Amino acid sequence: MRFELRPMGVGEILDRALRVYLLNLARLLPIALVVLVPLALLALALEDAGRVPATGDPSRQVGALGAVLATAAANVLGWGLLQGGLIQVVSDIYLGNPTGIQAAFGRGFRRILPMLGATLLSTIAIAVGFVLLIVPGIIWTAALFCVNAAVVLEGKSVLGSFQRSKDLTAGFRKKVLWIIGLSSIIGWVWGALVGAAAGWLDLTTSTLTVLTHAANAFFTPFHAVVTILLYYDLRIRKEAFDLEVLAREMGRPTA
């Protein structure tokens, strides 16, 4: 299904994001599960090993720290690959050219290093902004919203993605913040429901780990859909992006 490419308001973007998400959940959920299931299994396998003893055998302490670092590294790489894959596949779906898991992860894997670099630097910039005066952090949150989309979909470098995102969001940062805030509230409500269910059922730590990853598998694709719809909305408004522009960018002849 191809959606009309036109400027949209905040409510329209969230409404269309929900429609895209629900219509393509069978395609998006497996992509999330391919990454999150191994991460959940790794977390379970290293759960006991990752508990650092306060005293005792130094080798156990080193082993525990190693388990913690291994889990952290796997999560960084896994989430980077998932984010890149979802950005690509959601973009393809929205533009009427849906692709499979292999193509999505192929693009995500090829762009994982610059994307991780862009994510790391943007996170540091936003954190520093919040520490300094709060307002700069809010501004940077909006200004750098599109860095990962620029890296994956346009092949931008880390620094190039910063400038690209700042250019795209200029003049529309209040709108970006509204969408970030509303989608975050949706994510918070989803997480609260999962947490409440876990507390009511009195789940073990292992079961809670599995449940958390399962909840992420459902919400993460929705966040990717919101990101891509806002990215293209900005391009439509600032660059008159349409299928003709897309064809030129991909080197295809226009009809």
C-alpha positions as YAML, in Angstrom:
chain: A
units: angstrom
residues:
- id: 1
  name: MET
  ca: [0.00, 0.00, 0.00]
- id: 2
  name: ARG
  ca: [1.39, 3.40, -1.03]
- id: 3
  name: PHE
  ca: [0.51, 6.42, 1.08]
- id: 4
  name: GLU
  ca: [-0.04, 9.91, -0.25]
- id: 5
  name: LEU
  ca: [3.03, 12.06, 0.28]
- id: 6
  name: ARG
  ca: [1.77, 15.38, 1.61]
- id: 7
  name: PRO
  ca: [2.42, 17.72, 4.56]
- id: 8
  name: MET
  ca: [0.72, 16.53, 7.75]
- id: 9
  name: GLY
  ca: [-0.02, 17.91, 11.19]
- id: 10
  name: VAL
  ca: [1.05, 16.32, 14.47]
- id: 11
  name: GLY
  ca: [-2.18, 14.38, 14.90]
- id: 12
  name: GLU
  ca: [-2.14, 13.21, 11.27]
- id: 13
  name: ILE
  ca: [1.42, 11.91, 11.59]
- id: 14
  name: LEU
  ca: [0.61, 9.90, 14.71]
- id: 15
  name: ASP
  ca: [-2.64, 8.61, 13.21]
- id: 16
  name: ARG
  ca: [-0.93, 7.53, 9.98]
- id: 17
  name: ALA
  ca: [1.97, 6.06, 11.97]
- id: 18
  name: LEU
  ca: [-0.48, 3.85, 13.84]
- id: 19
  name: ARG
  ca: [-2.10, 2.76, 10.56]
- id: 20
  name: VAL
  ca: [1.26, 1.97, 8.94]
- id: 21
  name: TYR
  ca: [2.33, 0.09, 12.06]
- id: 22
  name: LEU
  ca: [-0.83, -2.02, 12.33]
- id: 23
  name: LEU
  ca: [-1.01, -2.77, 8.61]
- id: 24
  name: ASN
  ca: [2.60, -3.95, 8.58]
- id: 25
  name: LEU
  ca: [2.99, -5.46, 12.04]
- id: 26
  name: ALA
  ca: [3.46, -8.94, 10.55]
- id: 27
  name: ARG
  ca: [6.43, -7.58, 8.59]
- id: 28
  name: LEU
  ca: [7.90, -5.35, 11.32]
- id: 29
  name: LEU
  ca: [7.61, -7.64, 14.35]
- id: 30
  name: PRO
  ca: [9.89, -10.40, 12.97]
- id: 31
  name: ILE
  ca: [12.60, -7.81, 12.30]
- id: 32
  name: ALA
  ca: [12.48, -6.75, 15.95]
- id: 33
  name: LEU
  ca: [12.39, -10.35, 17.17]
- id: 34
  name: VAL
  ca: [15.43, -11.34, 15.09]
- id: 35
  name: VAL
  ca: [17.49, -8.97, 17.24]
- id: 36
  name: LEU
  ca: [15.65, -8.93, 20.57]
- id: 37
  name: VAL
  ca: [15.25, -12.69, 21.04]
- id: 38
  name: PRO
  ca: [19.05, -13.28, 20.97]
- id: 39
  name: LEU
  ca: [19.55, -10.29, 23.27]
- id: 40
  name: ALA
  ca: [17.01, -11.71, 25.71]
- id: 41
  name: LEU
  ca: [18.68, -15.14, 25.63]
- id: 42
  name: LEU
  ca: [22.08, -13.54, 26.17]
- id: 43
  name: ALA
  ca: [20.73, -11.53, 29.11]
- id: 44
  name: LEU
  ca: [19.32, -14.71, 30.65]
- id: 45
  name: ALA
  ca: [22.53, -16.66, 30.05]
- id: 46
  name: LEU
  ca: [24.68, -13.98, 31.67]
- id: 47
  name: GLU
  ca: [22.22, -13.03, 34.41]
- id: 48
  name: ASP
  ca: [24.04, -14.83, 37.21]
- id: 49
  name: ALA
  ca: [27.50, -14.23, 35.79]
- id: 50
  name: GLY
  ca: [26.83, -10.50, 35.65]
- id: 51
  name: ARG
  ca: [26.34, -10.17, 39.42]
- id: 52
  name: VAL
  ca: [29.60, -8.70, 40.65]
- id: 53
  name: PRO
  ca: [30.45, -10.09, 44.10]
- id: 54
  name: ALA
  ca: [31.49, -7.46, 46.64]
- id: 55
  name: THR
  ca: [34.24, -9.69, 48.01]
- id: 56
  name: GLY
  ca: [35.74, -13.04, 47.22]
- id: 57
  name: ASP
  ca: [37.65, -14.56, 44.34]
- id: 58
  name: PRO
  ca: [39.09, -11.79, 42.10]
- id: 59
  name: SER
  ca: [38.66, -14.04, 39.07]
- id: 60
  name: ARG
  ca: [34.90, -14.14, 39.73]
- id: 61
  name: GLN
  ca: [34.81, -10.37, 39.89]
- id: 62
  name: VAL
  ca: [36.69, -10.09, 36.60]
- id: 63
  name: GLY
  ca: [34.37, -12.67, 35.04]
- id: 64
  name: ALA
  ca: [31.31, -10.79, 36.27]
- id: 65
  name: LEU
  ca: [32.59, -7.50, 34.87]
- id: 66
  name: GLY
  ca: [33.34, -9.26, 31.59]
- id: 67
  name: ALA
  ca: [29.75, -10.54, 31.45]
- id: 68
  name: VAL
  ca: [28.41, -7.04, 32.07]
- id: 69
  name: LEU
  ca: [30.61, -5.57, 29.32]
- id: 70
  name: ALA
  ca: [29.68, -8.35, 26.89]
- id: 71
  name: THR
  ca: [25.99, -7.75, 27.51]
- id: 72
  name: ALA
  ca: [26.40, -3.99, 27.07]
- id: 73
  name: ALA
  ca: [28.37, -4.41, 23.82]
- id: 74
  name: ALA
  ca: [25.82, -6.87, 22.43]
- id: 75
  name: ASN
  ca: [22.98, -4.49, 23.28]
- id: 76
  name: VAL
  ca: [24.68, -1.52, 21.62]
- id: 77
  name: LEU
  ca: [25.38, -3.47, 18.42]
- id: 78
  name: GLY
  ca: [22.02, -5.23, 18.46]
- id: 79
  name: TRP
  ca: [19.98, -2.09, 18.97]
- id: 80
  name: GLY
  ca: [22.04, -0.27, 16.36]
- id: 81
  name: LEU
  ca: [21.39, -3.02, 13.83]
- id: 82
  name: LEU
  ca: [17.69, -3.10, 14.72]
- id: 83
  name: GLN
  ca: [17.32, 0.66, 14.44]
- id: 84
  name: GLY
  ca: [19.06, 0.74, 11.06]
- id: 85
  name: GLY
  ca: [17.02, -2.18, 9.75]
- id: 86
  name: LEU
  ca: [13.73, -0.69, 10.88]
- id: 87
  name: ILE
  ca: [14.53, 2.72, 9.42]
- id: 88
  name: GLN
  ca: [15.20, 1.12, 6.04]
- id: 89
  name: VAL
  ca: [12.22, -1.22, 5.96]
- id: 90
  name: VAL
  ca: [9.74, 1.38, 7.25]
- id: 91
  name: SER
  ca: [10.96, 3.84, 4.63]
- id: 92
  name: ASP
  ca: [10.52, 1.24, 1.90]
- id: 93
  name: ILE
  ca: [7.02, 0.38, 3.15]
- id: 94
  name: TYR
  ca: [5.95, 4.01, 3.33]
- id: 95
  name: LEU
  ca: [7.21, 4.73, -0.19]
- id: 96
  name: GLY
  ca: [5.38, 1.72, -1.57]
- id: 97
  name: ASN
  ca: [8.39, -0.55, -2.09]
- id: 98
  name: PRO
  ca: [8.36, -3.02, 0.83]
- id: 99
  name: THR
  ca: [11.49, -5.12, 1.35]
- id: 100
  name: GLY
  ca: [12.28, -8.17, 3.43]
- id: 101
  name: ILE
  ca: [14.37, -8.81, 6.52]
- id: 102
  name: GLN
  ca: [17.55, -9.54, 4.57]
- id: 103
  name: ALA
  ca: [17.49, -6.26, 2.65]
- id: 104
  name: ALA
  ca: [16.63, -4.30, 5.79]
- id: 105
  name: PHE
  ca: [19.45, -5.72, 7.87]
- id: 106
  name: GLY
  ca: [21.86, -5.54, 4.94]
- id: 107
  name: ARG
  ca: [21.47, -1.78, 4.81]
- id: 108
  name: GLY
  ca: [21.43, -1.50, 8.59]
- id: 109
  name: PHE
  ca: [24.65, -3.51, 8.89]
- id: 110
  name: ARG
  ca: [26.45, -1.47, 6.23]
- id: 111
  name: ARG
  ca: [25.59, 1.78, 8.03]
- id: 112
  name: ILE
  ca: [25.88, 0.56, 11.62]
- id: 113
  name: LEU
  ca: [29.20, 2.22, 12.47]
- id: 114
  name: PRO
  ca: [28.32, 5.77, 11.34]
- id: 115
  name: MET
  ca: [24.87, 5.34, 12.88]
- id: 116
  name: LEU
  ca: [26.32, 4.30, 16.23]
- id: 117
  name: GLY
  ca: [28.72, 7.24, 16.01]
- id: 118
  name: ALA
  ca: [25.88, 9.65, 15.25]
- id: 119
  name: THR
  ca: [23.76, 8.19, 18.05]
- id: 120
  name: LEU
  ca: [26.61, 8.44, 20.55]
- id: 121
  name: LEU
  ca: [27.54, 12.02, 19.68]
- id: 122
  name: SER
  ca: [23.95, 13.23, 19.55]
- id: 123
  name: THR
  ca: [23.24, 11.60, 22.92]
- id: 124
  name: ILE
  ca: [26.28, 13.31, 24.43]
- id: 125
  name: ALA
  ca: [25.29, 16.68, 22.92]
- id: 126
  name: ILE
  ca: [21.73, 16.40, 24.25]
- id: 127
  name: ALA
  ca: [22.92, 15.24, 27.70]
- id: 128
  name: VAL
  ca: [25.41, 18.13, 27.96]
- id: 129
  name: GLY
  ca: [22.66, 20.53, 26.90]
- id: 130
  name: PHE
  ca: [20.35, 19.31, 29.65]
- id: 131
  name: VAL
  ca: [23.14, 19.46, 32.25]
- id: 132
  name: LEU
  ca: [24.04, 23.03, 31.33]
- id: 133
  name: LEU
  ca: [20.73, 24.86, 31.10]
- id: 134
  name: ILE
  ca: [18.03, 22.29, 30.12]
- id: 135
  name: VAL
  ca: [16.82, 24.49, 27.25]
- id: 136
  name: PRO
  ca: [19.86, 23.68, 25.02]
- id: 137
  name: GLY
  ca: [19.13, 19.99, 25.64]
- id: 138
  name: ILE
  ca: [15.55, 20.43, 24.46]
- id: 139
  name: ILE
  ca: [16.72, 22.32, 21.37]
- id: 140
  name: TRP
  ca: [19.30, 19.64, 20.51]
- id: 141
  name: THR
  ca: [16.71, 16.89, 21.03]
- id: 142
  name: ALA
  ca: [14.62, 18.41, 18.25]
- id: 143
  name: ALA
  ca: [17.51, 19.50, 16.04]
- id: 144
  name: LEU
  ca: [19.16, 16.06, 15.97]
- id: 145
  name: PHE
  ca: [15.99, 14.01, 15.64]
- id: 146
  name: CYS
  ca: [16.76, 12.94, 12.04]
- id: 147
  name: VAL
  ca: [20.43, 11.99, 12.34]
- id: 148
  name: ASN
  ca: [19.90, 8.22, 12.05]
- id: 149
  name: ALA
  ca: [17.51, 8.56, 9.12]
- id: 150
  name: ALA
  ca: [20.07, 10.76, 7.36]
- id: 151
  name: VAL
  ca: [22.81, 8.18, 7.97]
- id: 152
  name: VAL
  ca: [20.82, 5.16, 6.81]
- id: 153
  name: LEU
  ca: [18.64, 6.57, 4.03]
- id: 154
  name: GLU
  ca: [20.93, 9.25, 2.62]
- id: 155
  name: GLY
  ca: [24.34, 7.75, 3.39]
- id: 156
  name: LYS
  ca: [25.45, 10.80, 5.38]
- id: 157
  name: SER
  ca: [28.56, 10.74, 7.54]
- id: 158
  name: VAL
  ca: [28.32, 11.30, 11.29]
- id: 159
  name: LEU
  ca: [28.97, 15.03, 11.06]
- id: 160
  name: GLY
  ca: [27.04, 15.28, 7.81]
- id: 161
  name: SER
  ca: [24.00, 13.74, 9.49]
- id: 162
  name: PHE
  ca: [24.17, 16.41, 12.22]
- id: 163
  name: GLN
  ca: [24.04, 19.24, 9.67]
- id: 164
  name: ARG
  ca: [21.37, 17.48, 7.62]
- id: 165
  name: SER
  ca: [19.13, 16.97, 10.65]
- id: 166
  name: LYS
  ca: [19.59, 20.57, 11.78]
- id: 167
  name: ASP
  ca: [18.66, 21.82, 8.31]
- id: 168
  name: LEU
  ca: [15.57, 19.61, 8.06]
- id: 169
  name: THR
  ca: [14.22, 20.47, 11.50]
- id: 170
  name: ALA
  ca: [14.93, 24.21, 11.30]
- id: 171
  name: GLY
  ca: [11.63, 26.07, 11.62]
- id: 172
  name: PHE
  ca: [9.75, 22.94, 12.71]
- id: 173
  name: ARG
  ca: [11.40, 22.05, 16.01]
- id: 174
  name: LYS
  ca: [8.32, 22.78, 18.10]
- id: 175
  name: LYS
  ca: [6.43, 20.26, 15.96]
- id: 176
  name: VAL
  ca: [9.26, 17.74, 16.34]
- id: 177
  name: LEU
  ca: [9.15, 18.14, 20.12]
- id: 178
  name: TRP
  ca: [5.38, 17.63, 20.16]
- id: 179
  name: ILE
  ca: [5.72, 14.37, 18.26]
- id: 180
  name: ILE
  ca: [8.66, 13.21, 20.39]
- id: 181
  name: GLY
  ca: [6.68, 14.01, 23.53]
- id: 182
  name: LEU
  ca: [3.46, 12.32, 22.44]
- id: 183
  name: SER
  ca: [5.19, 9.19, 21.12]
- id: 184
  name: SER
  ca: [7.20, 9.04, 24.36]
- id: 185
  name: ILE
  ca: [3.97, 9.19, 26.37]
- id: 186
  name: ILE
  ca: [2.63, 6.28, 24.32]
- id: 187
  name: GLY
  ca: [5.82, 4.36, 25.06]
- id: 188
  name: TRP
  ca: [5.61, 5.24, 28.75]
- id: 189
  name: VAL
  ca: [2.01, 4.04, 28.96]
- id: 190
  name: TRP
  ca: [2.93, 0.80, 27.21]
- id: 191
  name: GLY
  ca: [5.86, 0.28, 29.59]
- id: 192
  name: ALA
  ca: [3.69, 1.09, 32.61]
- id: 193
  name: LEU
  ca: [1.10, -1.48, 31.55]
- id: 194
  name: VAL
  ca: [3.80, -4.12, 31.10]
- id: 195
  name: GLY
  ca: [5.33, -3.20, 34.48]
- id: 196
  name: ALA
  ca: [1.95, -3.32, 36.20]
- id: 197
  name: ALA
  ca: [1.23, -6.73, 34.70]
- id: 198
  name: ALA
  ca: [4.63, -7.98, 35.81]
- id: 199
  name: GLY
  ca: [4.05, -6.72, 39.35]
- id: 200
  name: TRP
  ca: [0.57, -8.21, 39.54]
- id: 201
  name: LEU
  ca: [1.81, -11.60, 38.33]
- id: 202
  name: ASP
  ca: [4.85, -11.46, 40.66]
- id: 203
  name: LEU
  ca: [7.18, -12.62, 37.88]
- id: 204
  name: THR
  ca: [10.71, -13.89, 38.37]
- id: 205
  name: THR
  ca: [13.63, -11.79, 37.14]
- id: 206
  name: SER
  ca: [14.17, -14.12, 34.18]
- id: 207
  name: THR
  ca: [10.53, -13.95, 33.12]
- id: 208
  name: LEU
  ca: [10.55, -10.17, 33.50]
- id: 209
  name: THR
  ca: [13.60, -9.99, 31.22]
- id: 210
  name: VAL
  ca: [11.78, -11.94, 28.53]
- id: 211
  name: LEU
  ca: [8.63, -9.84, 28.96]
- id: 212
  name: THR
  ca: [10.58, -6.59, 28.69]
- id: 213
  name: HIS
  ca: [12.21, -7.65, 25.43]
- id: 214
  name: ALA
  ca: [8.83, -8.81, 24.10]
- id: 215
  name: ALA
  ca: [7.31, -5.42, 24.95]
- id: 216
  name: ASN
  ca: [10.20, -3.68, 23.19]
- id: 217
  name: ALA
  ca: [9.65, -5.87, 20.12]
- id: 218
  name: PHE
  ca: [6.14, -4.43, 19.80]
- id: 219
  name: PHE
  ca: [6.89, -0.77, 20.59]
- id: 220
  name: THR
  ca: [10.24, -0.23, 18.83]
- id: 221
  name: PRO
  ca: [8.78, -0.62, 15.30]
- id: 222
  name: PHE
  ca: [6.09, 1.95, 16.12]
- id: 223
  name: HIS
  ca: [8.76, 4.45, 17.18]
- id: 224
  name: ALA
  ca: [10.61, 3.80, 13.90]
- id: 225
  name: VAL
  ca: [7.41, 4.45, 11.93]
- id: 226
  name: VAL
  ca: [6.88, 7.78, 13.72]
- id: 227
  name: THR
  ca: [10.50, 8.76, 13.03]
- id: 228
  name: ILE
  ca: [10.27, 7.99, 9.32]
- id: 229
  name: LEU
  ca: [6.91, 9.70, 8.81]
- id: 230
  name: LEU
  ca: [8.21, 12.84, 10.48]
- id: 231
  name: TYR
  ca: [11.44, 12.67, 8.45]
- id: 232
  name: TYR
  ca: [9.53, 12.54, 5.17]
- id: 233
  name: ASP
  ca: [7.06, 15.19, 6.34]
- id: 234
  name: LEU
  ca: [9.99, 17.54, 6.87]
- id: 235
  name: ARG
  ca: [11.42, 16.69, 3.45]
- id: 236
  name: ILE
  ca: [8.04, 17.27, 1.80]
- id: 237
  name: ARG
  ca: [7.73, 20.68, 3.45]
- id: 238
  name: LYS
  ca: [11.29, 21.86, 2.85]
- id: 239
  name: GLU
  ca: [12.25, 20.10, -0.38]
- id: 240
  name: ALA
  ca: [8.90, 19.29, -2.06]
- id: 241
  name: PHE
  ca: [9.84, 15.62, -1.76]
- id: 242
  name: ASP
  ca: [7.64, 13.31, -3.83]
- id: 243
  name: LEU
  ca: [7.93, 10.11, -5.86]
- id: 244
  name: GLU
  ca: [9.54, 12.03, -8.71]
- id: 245
  name: VAL
  ca: [12.26, 13.29, -6.40]
- id: 246
  name: LEU
  ca: [12.66, 9.76, -5.02]
- id: 247
  name: ALA
  ca: [13.07, 8.36, -8.54]
- id: 248
  name: ARG
  ca: [15.80, 10.90, -9.32]
- id: 249
  name: GLU
  ca: [17.64, 10.11, -6.09]
- id: 250
  name: MET
  ca: [17.57, 6.39, -6.92]
- id: 251
  name: GLY
  ca: [18.60, 6.97, -10.54]
- id: 252
  name: ARG
  ca: [15.30, 5.77, -11.98]
- id: 253
  name: PRO
  ca: [13.59, 7.37, -14.98]
- id: 254
  name: THR
  ca: [10.42, 9.19, -14.06]
- id: 255
  name: ALA
  ca: [7.15, 8.36, -15.79]
...
